[in-house]
Amino acid sequence: MYSAQRRQEILKLVQQNGLVSVDDLAARFAVSPSTIRRDLNELDRLGIVQRTYGGALAPSSGSSEAPFSVRVASHHEEKSRIGLAAARLVRPGETIFIDGGTTTEYMLSHLPGILESGNGSPHSDHRDAGITVVTYGLNIVQRLVDHEGITLVLIGGVLHTPTLTFGGVFAKDSFEGYNMRFDKAFMAATGVSAEAGITNAGFEEIPIKRRAMRSARESIMLADSSKIGVIAPGVVAPIEQLQRLVTTIEAPDDEIANLRRQDVVVDQV
């Protein structure tokens, strides 16, 4: 069993029972206690369990994720670089998917300028073509709603406040009803690794993330250095479904090399 799968099962046990112990988990998964401790420490770092002596319990806040306002300010300088590099990949006339989350938000302020300049397109008639942005992120819509040249398509549903994304069966049915294809999908996640692929701490967004990546000609992951090599409990997609990663020069060299060996184009900024 991959560590991502084991951590997903551990999280389910925490949610069901409220408390788990290292010894019980080690016996259940037939691994060493030190392996379980590493799993629990990683889940604690992600904020989805609360580490205790000899085990872990469900977070006292009742939420499996840190507040959006906290996460959006984390690694601000890195995310700013990533956002500019990502926006430069957009071409006038394209239909793109922008994932919910904090890292993708950093590309939004650059999009109007990219459209005005034509982004280096040799075809002058593309400069007024604008772009279509499909998203299920409330923060994405709020940031782009006043910009001319950007057509917004919102995937509705039940609002998940920690991530400001719409989810549930309504969102899933809405997305499938559009039956859209994207030139590019700009994705966000909790972890990116050559071993486990794209993984996420929150489970609510995973069906939409999967559908977006399947519907895109090119899937592009935006991830700061703290997410490279991380394996979260929710599996979004294998690494083979990712074409490009935009990250920073602070990302660990060994993991970047492993990703490139998996034929992922890595842009470090």
DRENDO-1510 file (C-alpha; in Angstrom, 1 decimal, always signed):
<recs>
REC; n; res; u; v; w
REC; 1; MET; +0.0; +0.0; +0.0 .
REC; 2; TYR; +1.3; +3.5; -0.9 .
REC; 3; SER; +1.8; +5.9; +1.9 .
REC; 4; ALA; -0.9; +8.2; +0.3 .
REC; 5; GLN; -3.4; +5.3; +0.4 .
REC; 6; ARG; -2.5; +4.4; +4.0 .
REC; 7; ARG; -2.8; +8.1; +5.1 .
REC; 8; GLN; -6.2; +8.3; +3.5 .
REC; 9; GLU; -7.3; +5.2; +5.4 .
REC; 10; ILE; -5.9; +6.7; +8.6 .
REC; 11; LEU; -7.8; +9.9; +8.1 .
REC; 12; LYS; -11.1; +7.9; +7.6 .
REC; 13; LEU; -10.4; +6.1; +10.9 .
REC; 14; VAL; -9.8; +9.4; +12.7 .
REC; 15; GLN; -13.0; +10.8; +11.3 .
REC; 16; GLN; -15.0; +7.7; +12.3 .
REC; 17; ASN; -13.5; +7.1; +15.7 .
REC; 18; GLY; -12.3; +10.5; +16.7 .
REC; 19; LEU; -9.0; +9.0; +18.1 .
REC; 20; VAL; -6.4; +6.6; +16.8 .
REC; 21; SER; -3.2; +5.1; +18.4 .
REC; 22; VAL; +0.2; +4.4; +16.8 .
REC; 23; ASP; +0.2; +0.8; +18.0 .
REC; 24; ASP; -3.2; +0.0; +16.7 .
REC; 25; LEU; -2.5; +1.6; +13.3 .
REC; 26; ALA; +0.8; -0.2; +13.0 .
REC; 27; ALA; -0.9; -3.6; +13.6 .
REC; 28; ARG; -3.7; -2.8; +11.3 .
REC; 29; PHE; -1.5; -1.8; +8.3 .
REC; 30; ALA; +1.3; -4.2; +9.1 .
REC; 31; VAL; +4.0; -1.4; +9.2 .
REC; 32; SER; +6.4; -0.2; +11.9 .
REC; 33; PRO; +5.3; +2.3; +14.5 .
REC; 34; SER; +7.9; +4.8; +13.2 .
REC; 35; THR; +6.1; +4.6; +9.8 .
REC; 36; ILE; +2.8; +5.4; +11.4 .
REC; 37; ARG; +4.4; +8.3; +13.4 .
REC; 38; ARG; +5.6; +9.8; +10.1 .
REC; 39; ASP; +2.1; +9.4; +8.6 .
REC; 40; LEU; +0.5; +11.1; +11.6 .
REC; 41; ASN; +3.1; +13.9; +11.7 .
REC; 42; GLU; +2.5; +14.6; +8.0 .
REC; 43; LEU; -1.3; +14.7; +8.5 .
REC; 44; ASP; -0.8; +16.9; +11.5 .
REC; 45; ARG; +1.4; +19.2; +9.4 .
REC; 46; LEU; -1.4; +19.5; +6.8 .
REC; 47; GLY; -3.8; +20.4; +9.6 .
REC; 48; ILE; -6.2; +17.5; +9.1 .
REC; 49; VAL; -5.5; +15.6; +12.3 .
REC; 50; GLN; -4.2; +16.8; +15.7 .
REC; 51; ARG; -1.2; +14.9; +16.9 .
REC; 52; THR; -1.2; +13.5; +20.5 .
REC; 53; TYR; +1.1; +11.4; +22.6 .
REC; 54; GLY; +0.9; +7.9; +21.1 .
REC; 55; GLY; -1.6; +8.8; +18.4 .
REC; 56; ALA; -3.8; +11.4; +16.9 .
REC; 57; LEU; -7.3; +12.8; +17.0 .
REC; 58; ALA; -9.7; +14.9; +14.9 .
REC; 59; PRO; -8.9; +18.6; +14.8 .
REC; 60; SER; -10.7; +20.5; +17.6 .
REC; 61; SER; -11.8; +23.1; +15.1 .
REC; 62; GLY; -14.0; +20.5; +13.3 .
REC; 63; SER; -12.4; +21.5; +10.0 .
REC; 64; SER; -9.9; +19.4; +8.0 .
REC; 65; GLU; -8.2; +22.4; +6.5 .
REC; 66; ALA; -6.6; +25.7; +7.6 .
REC; 67; PRO; -8.7; +28.8; +7.0 .
REC; 68; PHE; -8.5; +30.3; +3.5 .
REC; 69; SER; -7.1; +33.6; +4.8 .
REC; 70; VAL; -4.3; +31.8; +6.5 .
REC; 71; ARG; -3.3; +29.7; +3.5 .
REC; 72; VAL; -3.5; +32.5; +1.0 .
REC; 73; ALA; -0.9; +34.4; +2.9 .
REC; 74; SER; +1.4; +31.4; +3.2 .
REC; 75; HIS; +4.5; +31.4; +0.9 .
REC; 76; HIS; +3.3; +34.7; -0.5 .
REC; 77; GLU; +6.5; +35.6; -2.3 .
REC; 78; GLU; +6.8; +32.2; -4.0 .
REC; 79; LYS; +3.1; +32.2; -5.0 .
REC; 80; SER; +3.6; +35.7; -6.6 .
REC; 81; ARG; +6.3; +34.4; -8.9 .
REC; 82; ILE; +4.3; +31.3; -9.7 .
REC; 83; GLY; +1.2; +33.4; -10.5 .
REC; 84; LEU; +3.0; +35.6; -13.0 .
REC; 85; ALA; +4.6; +32.6; -14.7 .
REC; 86; ALA; +1.3; +30.8; -15.0 .
REC; 87; ALA; -0.5; +33.8; -16.4 .
REC; 88; ARG; +2.1; +34.1; -19.2 .
REC; 89; LEU; +1.0; +30.6; -20.4 .
REC; 90; VAL; -2.5; +31.9; -21.2 .
REC; 91; ARG; -3.2; +32.8; -24.8 .
REC; 92; PRO; -6.0; +35.1; -26.0 .
REC; 93; GLY; -9.0; +33.1; -27.3 .
REC; 94; GLU; -8.4; +30.2; -25.0 .
REC; 95; THR; -10.9; +28.4; -22.7 .
REC; 96; ILE; -9.2; +27.6; -19.4 .
REC; 97; PHE; -10.1; +26.0; -16.2 .
REC; 98; ILE; -8.8; +27.7; -13.0 .
REC; 99; ASP; -8.8; +25.5; -9.9 .
REC; 100; GLY; -10.0; +26.8; -6.6 .
REC; 101; GLY; -7.3; +27.4; -4.0 .
REC; 102; THR; -4.8; +30.0; -2.9 .
REC; 103; THR; -2.0; +29.5; -5.3 .
REC; 104; THR; -4.1; +29.9; -8.5 .
REC; 105; GLU; -5.5; +33.2; -7.1 .
REC; 106; TYR; -2.0; +34.7; -7.6 .
REC; 107; MET; -2.3; +34.4; -11.4 .
REC; 108; LEU; -5.5; +36.4; -11.6 .
REC; 109; SER; -4.1; +40.0; -11.3 .
REC; 110; HIS; -1.9; +39.3; -14.3 .
REC; 111; LEU; -4.5; +38.1; -16.7 .
REC; 112; PRO; -5.9; +41.5; -17.9 .
REC; 113; GLY; -2.5; +42.7; -18.8 .
REC; 114; ILE; -1.7; +39.5; -20.6 .
REC; 115; LEU; -4.8; +39.9; -22.7 .
REC; 116; GLU; -4.1; +43.6; -23.5 .
REC; 117; SER; -0.6; +42.7; -24.7 .
REC; 118; GLY; -1.8; +39.7; -26.7 .
REC; 119; ASN; +0.8; +37.7; -24.8 .
REC; 120; GLY; +3.2; +37.8; -27.6 .
REC; 121; SER; +0.8; +36.3; -30.2 .
REC; 122; PRO; +1.8; +37.1; -33.8 .
REC; 123; HIS; -1.9; +37.2; -34.7 .
REC; 124; SER; -3.1; +40.7; -34.0 .
REC; 125; ASP; -6.8; +39.7; -34.3 .
REC; 126; HIS; -6.4; +37.5; -31.2 .
REC; 127; ARG; -5.7; +40.5; -29.0 .
REC; 128; ASP; -9.4; +41.3; -28.6 .
REC; 129; ALA; -10.5; +37.6; -28.4 .
REC; 130; GLY; -10.5; +37.5; -24.6 .
REC; 131; ILE; -10.6; +34.3; -22.7 .
REC; 132; THR; -13.2; +32.1; -21.1 .
REC; 133; VAL; -12.5; +31.0; -17.5 .
REC; 134; VAL; -14.3; +28.1; -16.0 .
REC; 135; THR; -14.0; +27.7; -12.2 .
REC; 136; TYR; -15.7; +26.4; -9.1 .
REC; 137; GLY; -13.8; +28.9; -6.9 .
REC; 138; LEU; -15.7; +31.8; -5.4 .
REC; 139; ASN; -12.5; +33.7; -4.9 .
REC; 140; ILE; -11.7; +33.3; -8.6 .
REC; 141; VAL; -15.0; +34.8; -9.7 .
REC; 142; GLN; -14.8; +37.6; -7.2 .
REC; 143; ARG; -11.4; +38.7; -8.6 .
REC; 144; LEU; -12.3; +38.5; -12.3 .
REC; 145; VAL; -15.9; +39.6; -12.4 .
REC; 146; ASP; -15.2; +43.2; -13.3 .
REC; 147; HIS; -12.6; +42.5; -16.1 .
REC; 148; GLU; -13.7; +43.0; -19.7 .
REC; 149; GLY; -12.5; +40.4; -22.1 .
REC; 150; ILE; -12.9; +37.6; -19.5 .
REC; 151; THR; -16.0; +35.4; -19.8 .
REC; 152; LEU; -16.7; +33.6; -16.5 .
REC; 153; VAL; -18.4; +30.2; -16.2 .
REC; 154; LEU; -19.1; +29.3; -12.5 .
REC; 155; ILE; -19.7; +25.7; -11.5 .
REC; 156; GLY; -22.2; +26.0; -8.7 .
REC; 157; GLY; -23.1; +23.8; -5.7 .
REC; 158; VAL; -22.7; +23.9; -2.0 .
REC; 159; LEU; -20.0; +26.3; -0.8 .
REC; 160; HIS; -17.2; +24.8; +1.2 .
REC; 161; THR; -16.0; +27.8; +3.2 .
REC; 162; PRO; -12.5; +26.6; +4.2 .
REC; 163; THR; -11.5; +26.6; +0.5 .
REC; 164; LEU; -14.2; +29.0; -1.0 .
REC; 165; THR; -15.1; +26.3; -3.6 .
REC; 166; PHE; -18.4; +24.9; -4.6 .
REC; 167; GLY; -18.8; +21.1; -4.3 .
REC; 168; GLY; -21.2; +18.3; -3.7 .
REC; 169; VAL; -23.5; +16.5; -6.1 .
REC; 170; PHE; -24.8; +19.8; -7.5 .
REC; 171; ALA; -21.3; +20.9; -8.5 .
REC; 172; LYS; -20.5; +17.5; -10.0 .
REC; 173; ASP; -23.7; +17.4; -12.0 .
REC; 174; SER; -23.2; +21.0; -13.1 .
REC; 175; PHE; -19.7; +20.3; -14.4 .
REC; 176; GLU; -20.7; +17.1; -16.2 .
REC; 177; GLY; -23.7; +19.0; -17.8 .
REC; 178; TYR; -21.4; +21.6; -19.4 .
REC; 179; ASN; -19.4; +18.8; -21.1 .
REC; 180; MET; -16.6; +21.4; -21.8 .
REC; 181; ARG; -13.1; +21.0; -23.1 .
REC; 182; PHE; -10.3; +23.2; -21.9 .
REC; 183; ASP; -7.1; +24.4; -23.7 .
REC; 184; LYS; -5.4; +24.5; -20.3 .
REC; 185; ALA; -6.3; +23.5; -16.7 .
REC; 186; PHE; -4.5; +25.4; -14.0 .
REC; 187; MET; -4.6; +23.1; -11.0 .
REC; 188; ALA; -3.8; +23.4; -7.3 .
REC; 189; ALA; -3.4; +20.6; -4.7 .
REC; 190; THR; -1.9; +19.9; -1.4 .
REC; 191; GLY; +0.9; +17.7; -2.7 .
REC; 192; VAL; +2.8; +16.8; -5.9 .
REC; 193; SER; +5.1; +13.9; -6.0 .
REC; 194; ALA; +6.6; +11.5; -8.6 .
REC; 195; GLU; +5.6; +8.6; -6.3 .
REC; 196; ALA; +1.9; +9.3; -5.6 .
REC; 197; GLY; +1.0; +11.9; -8.2 .
REC; 198; ILE; -1.4; +14.7; -7.4 .
REC; 199; THR; -2.9; +14.5; -3.9 .
REC; 200; ASN; -5.2; +16.7; -1.8 .
REC; 201; ALA; -6.0; +17.1; +1.9 .
REC; 202; GLY; -9.7; +18.0; +1.2 .
REC; 203; PHE; -11.9; +15.3; -0.4 .
REC; 204; GLU; -14.8; +17.6; -1.5 .
REC; 205; GLU; -12.9; +19.1; -4.5 .
REC; 206; ILE; -11.4; +15.9; -5.8 .
REC; 207; PRO; -14.1; +14.8; -8.3 .
REC; 208; ILE; -14.0; +18.2; -10.0 .
REC; 209; LYS; -10.2; +18.3; -10.0 .
REC; 210; ARG; -10.2; +14.9; -11.7 .
REC; 211; ARG; -12.8; +15.9; -14.3 .
REC; 212; ALA; -11.0; +19.1; -15.1 .
REC; 213; MET; -7.7; +17.3; -15.7 .
REC; 214; ARG; -9.4; +14.8; -18.0 .
REC; 215; SER; -11.1; +17.5; -20.0 .
REC; 216; ALA; -7.9; +19.6; -20.6 .
REC; 217; ARG; -5.5; +19.5; -23.5 .
REC; 218; GLU; -2.8; +20.5; -21.0 .
REC; 219; SER; -2.9; +20.2; -17.2 .
REC; 220; ILE; -0.7; +22.6; -15.4 .
REC; 221; MET; +0.0; +22.4; -11.6 .
REC; 222; LEU; +0.8; +25.5; -9.6 .
REC; 223; ALA; +2.6; +24.6; -6.4 .
REC; 224; ASP; +5.0; +26.3; -4.1 .
REC; 225; SER; +8.1; +24.5; -2.8 .
REC; 226; SER; +6.3; +23.3; +0.4 .
REC; 227; LYS; +4.0; +21.1; -1.7 .
REC; 228; ILE; +6.7; +19.4; -3.8 .
REC; 229; GLY; +7.2; +15.8; -2.6 .
REC; 230; VAL; +4.2; +16.0; -0.2 .
REC; 231; ILE; +1.7; +13.1; -0.2 .
REC; 232; ALA; -1.7; +14.0; +1.1 .
REC; 233; PRO; -4.5; +11.4; +1.8 .
REC; 234; GLY; -6.8; +12.2; -1.1 .
REC; 235; VAL; -5.6; +10.9; -4.5 .
REC; 236; VAL; -6.5; +13.2; -7.4 .
REC; 237; ALA; -4.6; +11.8; -10.4 .
REC; 238; PRO; -1.4; +9.9; -11.2 .
REC; 239; ILE; +1.6; +11.9; -12.3 .
REC; 240; GLU; +1.1; +10.7; -15.9 .
REC; 241; GLN; -1.9; +13.0; -16.2 .
REC; 242; LEU; +0.2; +16.1; -15.4 .
REC; 243; GLN; +1.9; +17.8; -18.4 .
REC; 244; ARG; +3.5; +20.8; -16.7 .
REC; 245; LEU; +4.4; +22.0; -13.2 .
REC; 246; VAL; +5.1; +25.6; -12.3 .
REC; 247; THR; +7.0; +25.9; -9.0 .
REC; 248; THR; +10.0; +27.8; -7.6 .
REC; 249; ILE; +13.7; +27.4; -7.4 .
REC; 250; GLU; +13.3; +26.5; -3.7 .
REC; 251; ALA; +11.7; +23.2; -4.5 .
REC; 252; PRO; +13.8; +20.1; -3.6 .
REC; 253; ASP; +16.2; +19.1; -6.4 .
REC; 254; ASP; +15.7; +15.4; -6.0 .
REC; 255; GLU; +11.9; +15.5; -6.3 .
REC; 256; ILE; +12.1; +17.9; -9.3 .
REC; 257; ALA; +14.5; +15.4; -11.0 .
REC; 258; ASN; +12.1; +12.6; -10.3 .
REC; 259; LEU; +9.2; +14.5; -11.8 .
REC; 260; ARG; +11.2; +15.4; -14.9 .
REC; 261; ARG; +12.0; +11.7; -15.3 .
REC; 262; GLN; +8.2; +11.2; -15.4 .
REC; 263; ASP; +8.1; +13.5; -18.5 .
REC; 264; VAL; +6.6; +16.4; -16.5 .
REC; 265; VAL; +7.8; +19.8; -17.9 .
REC; 266; VAL; +8.9; +21.7; -14.8 .
REC; 267; ASP; +9.2; +25.5; -14.8 .
REC; 268; GLN; +11.1; +26.9; -11.8 .
REC; 269; VAL; +10.8; +30.6; -11.1 .
</recs>
